[in-house]
Amino acid sequence: MRVLITGISGFVGSTLASYLLSEPLGQPLEIHGAIHRADHRIHHLRDRLRLHKGDLRNPAWVDRVVELVRPALVFHLAAWSDVRASWDQPWAVYELNISCQLNLLEALRRHSPDAKVLAVASSEVYGLIDATDIPIDEQTPLRPNSPYGISKVAQDLMAQQYWFNFGLHTVRVRSFNHIGPGQSESFVASAFARQIAEIEHGLQKPVLKVGNLEAERDYTDVRDMVRAYWLALQNGGPGELFNVGSGTSFPVNHLLDILLDMSATDISVEQDLERLRPSEVPRIVCNPQLFAGRTGWAPSVPLRQSLADVLAYWRGRTGIERERGKMAAQP
Ligand code: GDD
């Protein structure tokens, strides 16, 4: 069975590729990946993947790749994912998230009309929820409060429209926060873990910069999230929508305390105004009942384990970068 993963070299895409290659999923999979630029995250998997290099914003390129691959399953993961930065460049977010998915769905309806396609939206589509909306289910009204959230509403409804208009078997997920090794430092767990690793290596003063520590978010390990994505395509009906998250939320402070506890170094904490956002939802909790009932999915990696793996990832990378820096400085 041919599978196409867009954004395969990203945090989630590379984790999904590892999962599909390592788990006995009942059928041999030929995995194709659309990549924009090479990335260390899939370096070790390169020989087992068929990679297509280009830009999903280019409709002619997307058409050629889809015509060549004719996938049965598509995981569309290529997207702008940084909420905070979306206020600085709203048009870039709209352009990227909308045009990539539009080009992909257009090519699929021409060349692979029977494909099952996972369209990934976000808990950010719910935006300024009311306390009475918690836990958030699929019926909760959409009140997005960031350009990123708006772009995800567009992706989500576009996927539904391609089912309504053209009968494409799209399955829509609204994913809540996910963390794990390989995530960029633009996101909270990696932002903190990277600084701890740099402080431990003497590359940063022992002061950890943070944003809003009060916000409560629903965190799932990325390895559980990609398993959910596989199950969503296996079990989801056309146009169907699922919220995917753990059902429990923690304040950012709690993540910080766990990470600081894992370090023997004395580190103080300082708020960095640059890390605050123009608008922030105080508390987000997912209601995953619909998805769990349909697929049997439940998260398996505890938060503490995810954070330990994130910190180990950054300790490893920081060590490698430091060695490279030393070698480059040698005469
Ligand atoms: N990034 C970051 N850096 N966030 C911080 C920091 C910091 O130094 N300090 C506190 N925070 C707070 C943010 O204000 C937010 O409340 C929370 O930590 C989580 O921030 P992020 O990790 O940046 O994630 P996000 O909630 O904005 O968005 C993530 O989850 C969405 C699903 O809910 C992203 O992965 C999105 O792409 C995804 O759709």
Residues whose N, C-alpha, C, O or C-beta is under 5 A from the ligand:
A	BS01	GDD	S81 D82 V83 S122 S123 E124 S175 F176 N177 H178 S186 F187 V188 A189 A191 K209 V210 G211 N212 L213 A215 V252 R275
